[in-house]
Amino acid sequence: VIGRGRRSGPLVECGIMQDVRISCHNAAARSTVLQRLREVARRVEEGEEQTLTFLVCEGLDDQTGVRLFGRYADMAAMRGVWKGVLGAFFMQSKDEVRAMEHRNYVPNGKGWLHRYA
């Protein structure tokens, strides 16, 4: 696991959660992707105040999977990370990444509603 959990302070509900599943071409490609994501996680931790949680995990199902989980204060904070460090990461990792899918979740007063964004 790479990244950090919630910052200290009062417990607040996030505005949006995101679960990203990345499939790499092979185990060597996953190793390269994880190495790059260490730097992404460090940069998010240092510079993204509205990112409440950002975790990178090796997939346990096979030797090619990677999962990202993020909790953000709002949609603007999530877009800022994607347009910044994550966007640059994906452009750099095009040759290693075979596929990517994601789901966003927003609060609806009764739990969490699955949304595509």
Secondary structure, DSSP 8 states (H G I E B T S, - for coil): -EEE---SSS----SEEEEEEEEESSHHHHHHHHHHHHHHHHHHHHH-TTEEEEEEEE-SSSSSEEEEEEEESSHHHHHHHIIIIIHHHHHHTTTTEEEEEEEEEEE-SSSEEEE--
